[in-house]
Amino acid sequence: MVRELEKVQQTSQFPETAPAANPVFYRTYSRRMEKGRETWDEVCDRTIQGLTKLGKLTPAETAILDRMQRQIKALSSGRWLWVGGTEWIEQPENFSGGYNCSSTNICDWRAFGLLMDLAMMGCGTGAVLEPQYIDRLPAIRNYLKVNLQGQIGTIPINQRSEETEVTIVGNEVTIYVGDSRRGWVKSYQTLLELSTDERFTGEVKVIIDLSNVRPAGEKLKGFGGVANPIKLPDLYLRCAAILNKALGRQLNSVECCLLIDEAAVVVVAGNVRRCIAYGTKVAAISGIKPIQDIQVGELVLTSSGEYRPVLNKFIQGIQEVVEIRTPATSIRCTANHRVAVYDGLRSYTWKYAGELQKGDRLISTPHKKGSDCASTDFAWLLGFYIGDGYVDLESSKRRNGGGGQVTFAFSQARLQGKLGEKCLRILYQLGYSPSVSYQNNTAHIHVYRKDLAVELAQYKQPWGVPIIPEIVWKGTPEIRAAFLAGLSDADGTPSRNVLVNSNKLQFLREVQKLALSLGIATTLHERKPKTLANRERIYEGCHWIHIRGLQSQAVAVALINQFAVRDGFKLKLAKKNGLSLPYQFVQELAATGWQPSITKTARAITADSQSKSGKFRDANFDTLLAEDLVNSHWLPMEVQFVAPAGEAETFDIEVEEDHEFIADGLLVHNSAGMRQGNSEDELFANAKSNLWQQDENGNWRIDPERDALRMANHSRVFHHKPTLEETIAAVRTQYYSGEGAIQWAGEAVARANCDLLKTPELKVDFLQAYDRGKAKEWIEENYPNISPNELEHRLARLGLNPCG
């Protein structure tokens, strides 16, 4: 057997037909050890040893499992691949962590605690919220007034308590949250229990002490991963608000669902589907790509400047989207997608796109990677062609075996100078034989080659909107900078720090995004059309892109000037045209006693010297950078507006650890459990209706009291066989209110009891009985030896799989 195992280990590579297998394995199942990530063989060793010990398997049985797993023919559960064979899973309280999913009837407070416990173990949580279960819950009798005390992470690691302790003095209860899974769960369940505790009357003052809880990022030694308690403080406040609204009565199905989902928000047990529009460009280590082309396993840029692997990708279908516009870039996404917004000089928070306000500062991070997919000379030529070139695919002149002509336009002085020299040199190096022609004060370089004409024609057609080539988007910073240099050499005004002039607004907005990927913030100046003197036609005007701020100018000087031929960009002080952050951030810092080292006073950074009324101006970003008050690799992008932008095909990706990525130059967040309710419960069926709403100004907002409902799918269960009309109506309601499903309970119970319903005739007979409400009587009559407990269990086998 040993020789057989050794042979299998040597041939246990993932098959070539599964190109995503390797990144999926490392993102999901390979544990981070002191020596690095586990290999596939090491995971097989760990999990098979665990199964052998758990099942007390014989050597022959172990050999079969080992061979099947290493040959990728049969695997243990996904959860077992993560925790199998570890010391953690051998503890009885962790046994459920080996299961992919679960289903729990919500009939007492322990069920709520169990669901949070399961979610923290990584197990999918299904909750059955039908009347026969939730009606067993006691009525809410106590009003809970919750206050928080103690900052997370303030108690040193060697002094923390893992157990949640509860002290009661009169009508005041203090809950000291323990630094462990069971500690979190007990604190949550205790709060729920206090709402119906008969030892109290009237208002109960509840103090939640969080000082024992470990801070975000600290490792979890047993389960693996890191702690993330950022949402924990909100849990107690939000749950108390839900319970208090039900004072004097029992909870309904939606309130039960909310209590469960609030815990799920804390655990981050599910992925809320917020989406980005088709075509949005994501900064990946291999280049900037449309979101639809990003693959699982690719490394994408995060706010730290590091690249994290994509864990999952979701195609979310056609949805309504909004456009977020800033001076330097824009992005289209669903109104519930979260974007990063500065809330301090070095910090940010997350806001829903629909809740952004004019003046909010979003975050951009330069993309310093990319593929070496072209030479910088060719990238420059592409930029110069789009600015001052054109093609004629029907040229009558034929040379080198084919038609097609590419022409580059110059003034005679520029053709005879460095600009002409560079263009000719690149064309010769590419293997072409250019020719030169002169007419009055203009000159042209011609290339009579169809292959070049066909290639360049896809990027620019007469009267059409130019397209930035894919090899430029995917290229290294040098390739992107060389392209911009060529574009600027053709149509820029470097002496005024104008990157490019053009009458094509759509093209200029794309150029802005490309420049922003390098860390160059720009402003697009739109020239209004005007009627010419002869009034026979309207002049549309030429728009231009201006480089904003000292830092952006410095990047342009360092990156673009090395490839440009004409006079380069220069450093010019221009506070009014620079980037800025809200003056309140500096005021808050000054209130702590901070004094600047470069400017005279903190007030000088924000005080408007032109105003006698003492008004404040926003703080210049370059000044803050010089004072070392901000992150140098973040650029603040001021929101101009958020507006509906129609419908678009939408996508989302999930990113490891950081759960964020850079899309169209902006930092955005990436996007379950199952909740099961009775078909007759209209409140449950419509729980997600109108979850998103628009105000009178067209701004989108989500109902803050129902926000947590997005954490899980809602399944509507029919205990009679639904008619076609009922099915269509239910599916339509689910479709317009969010994700979900419907279920015919009789069919689910029948499939779960296939050992009893061994023939098609028995199954049909049972389903007819279930439809009449006589399923229990049918089983008792046909299988009289089944005990009451087993009978109840068999009839409850309709819980849906929360993992999809």
N, C-alpha and C positions, 0 to 999 in steps of 0.2 A: 504494500500500500504506500510506503514512503516513496519508492521509486515512481509510482504513478502520480503522487502529489507533486514531486519535483518536476516531472515532465509537464504537468498542467501549468505550473507556475511559470515555466519558461515560455509558454505559448498563450499567455493570458492578456495579450494586447487587445484594445478595443478594435472592432472591425472597421475597415475603411468605409463600409456602407453607412456607418453612423458617425459622421464628422463632428457632430455636436456632443458626442458621448464624453469626450475628455473634459471640456469645460463644464458640462453639467455635473460630472462626477466631482470635480474639484470645488464647484460652488456649493454643492449640497451634501455630499457624503464624506468627503475627506476631512478629518479632524486636524486642527492645527496642533502639532506636538512641539516639544522643545527643539527637536532637530529639524522641524519643518512640517509640511503637509504630508499626510499619509499617502502612500501609493495604493493602487488598486489591489495589489497582492496583500498589502498590510491590512487593508479594510476586510478583504476576504478572510485573512487569518483571524482577525478580531471577531468578526461576526459569526464565522463558522464555529470557532471555539465557544462563543457564547451560546449558540444554539445547541451544541453538543452537551454543554453543562446544563442548560435549561431543560432539554428533553431527555437527558440521560441516554444519549444515542450510542448505538454500538459502532465499532470502527467501520463496519460496512455501510451503515446508514450515513455516517459522517463523510465517508468517501464519496457517496452519491451526491450529497449536498454540495460538497467542495467542488466536485467536477462540474456540476450544473451551473454553479455560480461563477466560477472562473471562466467557463466557456460562454457566459452570458446567455444561458438557456433558461435559467430559472433563478430568480433573486428573492431574497427575503424582503419584508416590507421596507418601504422607504425610511420609516422611523427607525427600524432595526438597523439599517445600514448606518445610521447616524449614532445610535446609542448602544447597539448590540455589542456585548462583550466588554463593556466598560463597568467600572465599579458602581457607577451611578445607577444603572439599570438593575443591579442586583439588590438594591434596597426596595423592600415591599411597597413603600409609598410612591415609588417611581415606576412601578410595573406598567401603568397605563401609557407611559411614554414610549412604549414599543409598538403602539397601535397607530395607524394612520388616521383613524376617525372614530367618532363615538356618537351616541344618541342618548339623550337624557330627558326624562319626563320632569317638567317643572311643577313640583307639587309642594315643596317646602324650601326654606332658606338654604338648607344644605346643598340642594341642587344648584343654586347660583354659585356657591363656593366651589362646588365640584367643577363646574364649567370653567371658572377662572383657573383652577388648578390644572385642568386638562390642557387649556390653552397655553399655559406657561411651560408645559412639557412638550409642546409642539404638536399635540394631538388635535385634529379637527373637531370642532364642537358643534353637535347637532342638538337643538333644543326643541322639545315638543311642547307647544303652548296651547293645546286644545283645552276646552272648558272642563272636561272631566278631571284634568290635572290642576290647572291654575285655580280652579274654584276651591281647592283644598287649602290655599294660602290664607292666613289670617288677615283680618281687616287691619288697616293702618290706624293706630290709635295715638301715637306720639309724634309731636312736631319736633324735628331735629334741627338744632341750630349749630352748625359746624364752624369751627375755627381751627386754623392751622398754626402750628408752632414748631420751631426747630428747623434748621436748614438741612437739606439732604447732604450727607457726607461730612457733617461737622464732627461726629464722634470718630476718633481714630480706629483703624481697622481692628486692632487687637483688643479694643474695648467695646465693640459693637455686640448687641444682643441679636441672636437670630430668631428669638421667639417674640411674638406679639403679646404684650402685657396690657391688661385692662384694669383700671382702678375706678371705683365708684364712690363718690361722696355726695350724698343726697341725690339731686337731679343732674349732677355734673359727672360726665364720664370722660376719662382720658384714655386714649388708645395709643400706646407706644408701638409703632409699626416695626416689626422685626425684620432684620436684614436677611430674608430667605424667602423662597417661594411660599412655604407654609405661613410665613409671617405676613406676606402681602394678602394671601387668601383669607387668613383669619381676620385681618383688619377690615377687609371688604365685607365678609359675611357678618361680622359683629355689628357693623354699622346698619346693615339691613335688619338684623334681629332686633336692634334697639327700637326700630319703628313700631314693633308690635309687642315689646317687652312689657308684661303686666306689672312689673315692679315700679314702673314710672307712671306718672299722670301729667298730662299737659306737655309743656316744653321740656325737652332734654338738651342740655348744653353738652356738645360733643367736641372734645379737643383732640386733634390728630397731631401726634408728635412724630416728625419724620427724620429726626437727627440720627437714628441708627441706620438709615438706608444708605447703601453705598452709592457713590456718585456715578454718573454716566461714564462709560468707557472702561470701568474696572472689570476684570475678567471674572467669568463664572467658572469655577474650577470643575464642578461636577458635570453639569449639563453641556458646557462648552459655550463659546461666544462671549459677549460682554453685556454688562448691565445697561439698561436704558430707562431710568425712572422719570423721564422728563414729563410724562403725562400723569404720573401717580397723584400729585397733589390735587389735580382737577377731579379725579375719580370720586372722592368723598363729597365734594361740593355738588357735583352734578347728580350723583345718586340721591343725596339728601333732597335736592330740589324735586326730583321725580317722586320720591316717597311722600314729601310734604303735600304735593298736589292731590294725592289720593287719600288725604286724611279723612277718616270716618268711613271708609269703604275698602273693598278689595281692589287689588291691582287688576287692570285689564291686560289683554294680551300684548298690546303695543308697549305699555309701561314695563311689563316683564322683559320684553325684547330689548327695550332701551337699557334697562339695568344690566343685562347680560352684555350688550354691545359696548357700554361704557367701560366695562372691564376689558373687553377685547381691544378697545382703543389703547388702553394702557399697555397691554401685552404685545400689541402690534401683531395680533394673531392672524390678521387677514390683510389683503391688499385692496385698498379702495381704488376703484377704477377711475382715475382721472386721466385725461387723454390729450395728446398733442396731434396737431393736424398733419396730414400727409404732406411730405415735402420739407417739413421742418428739419433743419440741418443740425445734427448732433456731433459734437467734437469727440471723436474716437482716436485712440493712439495710432491707428492706421490711416487716419485722415478724417476730414469732415464729410459726413454722409447723411443723406436723407434718413429720417427715423425709420422708414419702412425697410431700409436696407441694413439696419443694425441687426446683428445676430447675437444669439446667446453665447456668452463666453468672451465677447469683445470687451476691451478695456475702454471706458469712457471717462471723460474729464469731470472732476468734482471741484468744489470750492477750494480745497486745500492745494490744488494744482496737481494732485496725484490722480492716477487713472485706476478706476475700480472695475471689476468684471460685471457684465450684465448677467443677472441670474435668470431672468425670464423676459419674454416679449409677448405683448398682448395686441391682437388686432380687434379693435373695438367697434368697427362698423361706422356707418354714417351718423354723425351727431352735429348738433348746432355748436358753433364755436364763436369765440370772441377774439378780437385782435387787440393786443396790448402794444401801443405805440410809444416809443421813446425817441429822442432826437437822433440816436445812433443806430437803432435796430427796432424790429418789431417781431412779434410772435403770435401765432394763432393756436388757441387751445380751448378746451372746454372751460366753462365758467367756474367749474369746481376744481380745476387744476391749481395746485399750490406753487407759488413762486417766492423766491427769497427776497425779503425787503429789509434794508438796513433798519435796525432799531437802536443802534449805538455806533460809535466810531469804529469799533472792531467786531461788531456782532450783528446778527440778523435774525429775523423771525420769519415764519411762513404765513402767507396770506393767500386766500383764494383769488383767482384772477378776477372774478366778478365783484370782489370787495375792494380792489385797488382804488386808490384816490389819486387825483392829479397831484403831482409833487412827491409821491412815494418814490424812494430810491431803490431800484433793483440792482442786482449784482452781476457783473460780467467778469470772467476770468480768462486771460489769454491762453490760447491753445499752442503749446510749444513743441508738439510732436507732429507726426505726419509721415507719409511715405515718400521715399526718394524716387518718385515715378516719372520725373522729367528733369531735364537740365534747366538751370536758371536762365540760360540763354534762350532756350525755346519758350520758357514761360514769359520772358520779356517780349519775345517776338509775338506771342499770342496777345499780350496786352497792347502792344503797339499796333497790331493788325486791327483789333477791335476799335481802337481810337482813330487811326488814319489809314485803314486799308479797306479793300473791297475785292470781291471775286466775280469772275464772269465764267460760268460753267459752259456757256455756249460760244466761247471765243472761236472765231474762224481761224485764228493762227494755231497751227499744230506743230509742236516740237516734241521731241523725245517720245514719240509714239502715242500722243493723245492730246485732246483739246483741254481747255480750262486755263484760266489766267488769274493770277493773284497780283494785285497792284498795291504798292505802298506810296502814299503821297507825302511830299516835302516841299518846303521852300528851297530855292536853289542854294541858299546859304547853309541851310541845315543838311542838305544832302551832301554838300562838300565838306561839312564839318564832322564832328564826332558821332552825331546821330546817324548820318548816312553810312559812315564807316562801320558802326556796330551792326546795323541792319544787313549790310552786304557781307560782313564777316560771318554772321550767324548763318545766312543762307548758303554761303559757300561751304561752311562746315557741315551743313545738313545734306550736302551733295547736290545742290541745285546750281544752275548757271544763270544768275539774274542779269537783266539788261537795264540800262538807264535811258530815260528820255527826258527832254526839256521842252517846256512850252511857256513862253513869257517868263514870269518870275517863279513858276512852279516847276517841280521836277518829280519824276516817278521812277520807282524801281519795279520791274516786272519779272514775274516768274511764270513761264509757260509750262506748267506741269499740272495735269489733272488730279493726281493724287493729293498734292498740297491744296489745290483749290477745293476739292471735295471735303477734305478734313476741315479747312477753315470756314467753309460755307455753313457748317452746322452751328457755328458760334455767332455768325452775323450775316444777315440778309439785308438787301436794300429796303429801307423804311421799316424794318423790323426791330424788335427789341433784342439787343445783344445778350448772349448767354455766357456766363463765366464757365470755362471748361471744367469738366470733372477732375482732370488731372491737377488742376490748380487747387480746387477745394480739398482734394486728398493729399496735396503736397506738403512738404516741410515748410516751416516759416520762411525759409529762404526762397522757396519756389513761389509762395504766395506774395512775398515782398517783391520779387523780380517781376511778376505779372503786374502788380500795381505800379512798379517803376516804368514799365513799358507803356501802360495806360496813361500815366502822368506825363511821360515824355511826349506823348501824342496830344493829349487834351487837358493837361493840367496847367496850373500856374504856380509853380513851387515858390516863387518869390513872395506870394501872398498866402502860402501854405494852403492853397486850393489843390486838393488831390486830383480832381477830375471835373470837367465841364461836360454836360450832355443834355439833350432835350428829352431823354428817355428816363422818366422818373423811376419806373420799375427796375431798370438796370442799375440806376444809382443806389437804390435801396439795397440791392444785392452787393454792390461794391462796398457799401457801408458795413455790411455784415462780415465781408471778407477782411476789411481793415480792422474791425473790432476783434476778430480772431487773433490778430497780432498784438492786441492791446492798444490799438489806435482808435480813439473815440472821435467821431466826426459829427458835424451838423449839416443837414441837407437844406440848402437855401432854394426855395422854389420861386422862380420868376413868373409873375402873373402875365398871361397873354395880353397883347395889345393890338389895336388896329393900326396898320401902317398909314402913312400920310395920304397915300392914294386911295385908302379905304376899300381897296379891292380884295385884300386878304388880311388874315389875322396872323401876326407873328407870335408863335407859341412861346418863344423865349428859350434861353439856355440856362438850365439849372446848374448848381455847382455844390460840391462837397468840400467843407472847410474843416481842417483838423482842429480839434478842441483841446486846449490846455497844454501846459508845459510838458507833462509826462508823455502824452500822446505824441507831441512834437519830437520829444527825445527818441521815442521808439521809431518814428518815421526817419529821423536823421540817421539812426544806427542801422536800421534794416533796409529801408528803401533806397537811401542815397548811394549805397554801395553798388547798386545795379543801374541807377539812373544815369543818363548822359547829360541832360540839361542841368541848369543850376539846381542844386538840391534844396531840400526843405531846411528851414532854419528855426532856431529857438527864439520865440517872441513872447514876451510877457503880455498876457491878455486875460486879466481876471474875469472880465465880463463874459468872455466866451469860454471860460474853463468849466470843468466839472465842479460840483459842489455837494455838500451835505447840509442837512438842516442845522440852523444856528443853535437850536436847542441842545444838540449833542455837545457842543462846546460849552454852552452855559452850564450844563449839568456837570461837566468835568471841572470847570472853573469853581463851581460851588464846593468842590472837595479841597480847594486850596491850590490847585495846579497852576503853575505859571509857565508861559512859553519861553523858549530859549532864543528864538529868532525874532519874532515880533515883540513889540514893547509890552503889550498886555493881552490877556485873553479877549478882552472886549474889542481890541483892534482887529481881531480876526473876523468878527461878525458885525461890528457897528458900521452903519452906513454914514460915512463922513459927509455925504452930500445932503443928508437930511437933518434939518434942525429939530425934527419931532422925536428924535431918538429911535428911529426905526432900525430894525436889524436886517441884515442881508445874510443869505446862506453862506456857510464857510467855504472858502475856496479849497478845492481838494489838493491842489499843489502845495498850498501853505500847510495844510494838515499833514501832507506827506513829508514836507521838510521838517516838521515838528515831531515826526515819527509817531503820529497819533492814529494812523490807519494802516490797514494791510496794503502793502504796495502792489500786490497782484490782484486786488479787487478794484474794479472801476464802477462808480455809482452811475446808474442810468435812470434819469428822471422820467417818471410816467407823464406822458402828455394827455393820453386818454385811453379808455377801454370802451370798445364799441362792438355790437353784434357784427359778425362777419359771415353770416350764412351757414351753410352746412359743409362738412368736409369728412372724408374718410379719416378715422383717428386711430392712433397707436399709443402704446405706452410700454415702457421697459422698467424692469426692477433692477436696481443696482446694489451690489453687495455693500454692507456696512453703512456707507454714507447715505444711501437711498436718495441720491440727487444726481443731476448731470447738467451739462451745459447744452442748451438748445437755442439755436439762432442767437448765440452770444449771451444768453441769460441763464442764470442759475434757477433750475426748476426741480421740484420734488418728483419722485416716481410714485406711481399709484399703489379663507372665508369659512366663515362658518355658515351653517344652515339653520334657519328658524322656520319651524313648521307650525302652521295654524289651520284651524277648521275652515272649510269652504263657506260655512254659514256666518263666519265672523267677519262682517264687513269692515269693522275697524282695522283688523289685521290686514285684510285684503287691500285696503287703501292706505296703509301706513306710509308708503313712500310717495303717494300722490302729491304733486305740487311741492316736492321737497326743495326744488330750486324755484326762486321767484325773482321777478324784476321790479325795481322801484320805478317811480315816475320819470326818472332820468335814464332809464334803460340799464342801470347797473344790476348785475346779478348778485344774489345773496342766497345762502342756504338757511333754512329754518334752524337756528342754533340749538333749539331744544330737541330736534330730531336728527342732528348731524350724525350721531353714532350709528343710526340705522344702516348706513352704508357699509358697515363692517361685515355684513352677512347677506346671503341670499335668503329670500323669503319664499317658502313653498306652501301653496294652498292645497289642502288635502280634502278630497271628496270621499265621504263615507257611503255614498251611493254612486252608482255608475253614472258619470256626467253625460248629459246629452250633448249633441254636436253644438247646439246653441250655447249651452253653459260653458263648454270647452273654449269656444271662440271668444266669448265674453271674458273669461278668466285670463286667457292668453293675451288679449288686447289690454286688459287692465295691467297685467304684469309688464307688458312691453312698454307702456307709456309711463309706468311708475319706477322702472328700474329692473335690475336683473331678478330672476326668480324662476319658479317652476310650478306645475300643478301635478297632482298625483291622485290616482284612483286607488284608495287604500285597500280595497278588496283584492286587487291584482297583486299589490305588494305583499300582503299577508299570505296570499296563496303561494306565491313564489318562495316565501320564507318557510313555508310548511310543506315543501315538496315531498318530504318523507311520508306525509300522511296522504297527500293527493297524488297517488301514484299513477293514475290513469287520467286521460283527458275528460272522461265522463265525470269522475269525482271532482275535478277542478271546476267544471261548469256547474255542477250541482252546488258546490260550496260557494261560488261567486253569486249564484242566485240567492242563496240563503243570506250571504253578507249584505246584498243589496236590499233585502227585506228587513235587515237588522237582526237576523237570527243566526249569526255566525257561531256564537257561543253554544247555542242549543244544538246546532248541526254537529259540532265536534263532540259534545257530550253524548249525543245519540250514537255517533259512529265509532267513537273511541272512549268508552265509559271508564277505562282504567287510568286516564290522564288525571293527575291531581289538580286541584283548584289553582295552586301556584303556577304550575306549568301551563295550564290553560290560559291564565291571565298573561303570562309571558308570551305565549304563541300569538295571541290576538294583538299584542302590542308591537309585533315585528313589522312596523311600517316606517320606522325612522329612516330619513333619507341620509345619504352619504354627504357629509358637509364638505368633502374634498372635491365635489363636482361629479 
